[in-house]
Amino acid sequence: MSTATARAHANIALVKYWGKRDAARNLPAAGSLSLTLGALETVTTVRFDPKLAADELVLNGAAAPGLRVTGFLDLVRAIAGTTTRAAVETVNRFPTASGLASSASGFAALALAATRAAGVTLDARALSRLARQGSGSAARSIFAGFARVVAGDDDAWAEAVDDPRGLAARARMVIAEVGGGAPKLHGSRDAMEHCAATSPLYRGWLECVPRDLAIAEDAIARGDLAALGELAEANALAMHAAAIASRPAIVYWQPATLGLLAAVRALRDGGVPAWATMDAGPHVKVLTDAAAAPRVALAMQEAGASAVTISEAGGPAEVIA
């Protein structure tokens, strides 16, 4: 019997991951780029136990169906050369399955805890490849700060983005929740497939990603928060436009979402550095700097957010026990 506990943080994609080229292998249709968020944390413990007849999952203190986790653990067992079943206990210290990337931090933490509990140590790239097979966004949560997914010809993995001017340390993300963190209506995986199959805007979305990645990486290299923020907001709106154009439409936004977006524009018109981005959910995340973050957070509260969190950049996935 062997046990390990790992911690990982969710990330917010500034150039979005939206679409797969191989659903069975969870290979993305294009690259992506993200900022890991310290305020959104998952802690996962994995215990391999020969007395177990089946894998067990406890999520946020309650027993949960674990088919997706079992499939992932089978990958770990194949690497480790074992058939032993495992008990998994995981806690998301933020709302689960609501559009705040809990699957990213969850599978990053699971990948690290499970491999270490199985007696396997993987380098960052191999760990990222493994995490990606659980959740495409989890590949990025292996790393601190800015990370990008490299969509290779027959593979995909994430790697850290060089940040010579320390932009990640200066940046803040104001997370404005909508609807109290309730679970979203459309899971990301099914929504991506539906969008790719039915949206007339999906091909245009894919075509904009390589250019957006180049702009984002250049902004990070120059330490230019404004250029990065402008790109992130445009990229998020393009992704949601493709989703909304699906038939039938995939609409994650709620009335409060529109109010928050308007508040971000008003802040920016008033000279405050603030740029919005959204994942597959109703929440609005605002990229800003440390000095402006409290003002942005207050504006989000006044505009109708159900909860507001200011996050610094997060660290890498790590074993903590």
N, C-alpha and C positions, 0 to 999 in steps of 0.2 A: 504494500500500500504506500503510495507516494502522494504528497499534497504540495500545492503551490498557490500563492495568491498574487494577482497582478492588478495594477491600476492603469487605466488608459483614459484619455480625454476625447470627447467628441470634437469634430472639426466642422467648420463652415466653409463650403466651397465658394471661392471667389470667381473661379471659372468652373461652371457646373459639370457634374457627371450626370448625364441624362440620356440613357440608351445603351444597349448592349449589342455587340456584334456576335456573341456566342453566349446565349443564356445558360446553357448547360455547364459551361466552364466559368461563367460570371466574368466574361471579358468585356471591358467597356468598348463602346463604339468610338470613343475619342479620349484624349487625355483630359486632365482636370487639375486644378490648383486650389489649395485650401490654406486656412489658418487654424491651427489646433487651439482649442479654447480651454483655459485652465479651470473655468467655473463649472464646466459640464463633465462630470467624472463618473466612471464606472469602476467598481471593484469586484473582481471575480475570483472565486476560489474553486479549484478543481482537485478532486481527490479520486485517484484510481484505486479501486477496491475489488479484489477477486471474489468477494462475497456477493457482489451485486449481480443480479440476473439481467438488469437493463440499466441504461443510463437514467439518471434522475436530474431534474432541473428545478431549482427554487429561484424564482425571479421576484425581487423586491419583497421577500418574506413569504411568498405563496407558491405552492407547487404549480408548475406550468407545463403545458405540452412541450415536449423536447425533440420533435422529429428533426427540425432544422439543426439543432445542437448535436443530435446524434450523428447526422450526416457529416457535420464538421469534425466531430471527434473521430469518426472513422478515418478521416484524412490523417489525423494525428497518429492514430493507432497504426496506420500503414507505414508512416515514417519511423515510428518507434519499434515496429515489429512486435506488437502486442495485440491481444484481443480483450484485454481487461476493460470492464465497464467503469464508468466514472459518475460521481456525484458532483454536480455543478451548482454553486450558489453564487448568484450575481445580484448586485444592487446598483441601480442607476440613481445617482443623487441629483436627478432632474427628471422632468416628465418623460415617460416611455412611449415610443411609437406615436409621437404627436407632431413630428417634423423638426425635432431638435437633434437628429443624428444619433439616437441611442444605439442603433445597430452598428454604427461606426466604432464608437467606444466599446460597445459590448463585444464585438467579434475581435477587436484588437486585444482587449484584455483576455478574452477566452483563448486566442491563439497563443499568447505568451504564457498564461498560466497552465494551459493544457500541455504544451510542449515541455515546459520545465518540470511539471509533475510527472511526465512520462520519461524524464531523464534525457531530453533532447535539448540542445542549445543551437538555435538558428541565428545566422547573421541577420542584419536588419532587412536586407533585400528579400531573403528567403522567408522571413517572418511576415513581411509585407505581402508577398505572393500568397502565403497561406491565409492570412486574414482576408485578403480580397475574395477568396472563394466562399467566405461566409457572407460578406457584404462588401460591395465594391468600394464604398467610402472608407471601410475599415483599413484598407491598405495605407491610407494617409495618416490615420491615427497612431501609427507606430512611431511617428516622428514628432518632434517639437516644432513649434513655429510654423513657417511656411513649408508645405510639401506639395509635390506634384506627382501625378500618376503618368507613367510612361506606358502608352498603349502600344506594345511591341507587335510584331507581325503574328506571333503565335503565343503570346504571353502578355502579362501586364503586371507592373509592380509600382510602388511609390518610392520616392527618394526625397531627401531634404533639398530645399531650394537655397542656394547661396544668398545670404542676406548681409552683404558687407557693410551696410550703413545702419544695421540694427533696427530696421523698420518694425519688425515683429515686437520688439521690446517697447517701442513707442506707441504702437497701435493699441486701441481698445475696441472691443465689440460690445455694444449695448444690445442685449437680447430682450426684445419686447414680446412677451407671450400674448397670444390671443385665445380666448375661450377657456382659460384656466388649465391649459395643457391637456385637454381631452384628446383621446386617440383620434387620428385623422381618418377620413372616410375612404381614401384611396391609398393602399400600400404602394410604396415607391416602385417595387419590382414589377407589379402588374401594370401600374400606370405607365412606366417606361415602355413596356411592350405594346400597350394599347396606343400610346402616342406614336411610336415608330410605325405601327401598322396603319393608322388612320389619319394622322394629322398632315395636311398639305404643307405645313410649315416645318415639318421635322427635318427634311433634307437641308433647308436653309439654315436651321439651327446647327446642324453638324458642320456645315461649311464655315460657320463663323468661329468655331472653337480654336483651330490652329492659330489664327490671327490674334484672338483674344489671349491665348496663352503667351504668345510672344510679347504682347503689350504688357501683360501682368508681370512677367519675369523682368522686363526692362524697367518697369516702375519700381519693383523691389530692389533691383540692382542700383538704381539711382536714389533710393530712399524717398520716393515721391508718393506720399500718401494720397494726394488728390488724384493723381493719374490712376493709381490702383483703385481708389474708390469709384471713380467715374466708370472705369471698365467693369468693376464688379456689379454695379447697379444695372448697367446696360445688359450684361450677360445674363443676370437673373431675370430681367424682364423678357429677354428673348426666349429663355427656357420656358417661362410661364406662358408666353404667347403661343409657343408650339403646343403646350399642354392644353390650353384653352381651345385651340383650334381642332383638337381631336374630336372624333365623331363617334359617340356622344362626347361632350366636352369634359375635360378634367379641370375642375375649378377648385383650387385649394383656398382661395381667398375668402374671407368673411368681411362683413361691413367694417369691422374694426381694422382690418388689414388696410383698407383703402384710406381710412383716417390716419393711420400711422404713416403710410407712405406720403400723404399730403403734409404731415407734420415734419417729416424729414426734408422735403423740398422747401418748406417754409424756413427751417433752420438754416439750410444752405443759402437761401436767398438773403438771409440776415447775416451772412458771413461766418456761420459756424461750420467747421469741417464735419460733414455728415453725409454718408452715402448708404443707401439701403441695399440689402440682399435678402433673398428668401430661398429656402429649400422647398421640398415637397410637403408643404404644410402652410398654415395661415400666419405663422409668426413672422415678425420683421426683425432682422438683425441689422444694426447700424454700425458701420465702420467709422471710427473717429479716432481722436488722440486722447491722451491722458487728461489734458487740461480741459477739454470740452466734454468729456464723458459725463460728468454730473449734470451739466445743463441738458445734454441729449436725453439722459435717463429721465429727468423731470418732465421734459416735453413729451416723452413717450407715455409716462403716467397720465399726464393731462389729456393726451389724445385717446385714451381708452385702453391701454394695455392692461391685462389682468395681472401681470407680474413683470418686473423689470430687473435684470441682472447686468452688472458691468463686469466684463471678463477681460483679464489679461491673456496674453498668449500662453498656451499650455505646454507642458513638458512632454517628453517621449513616454511611450508605454514602458512600464518598469515593474519588476518583481519586488513586492514589498514584504513577502513572508514565504 
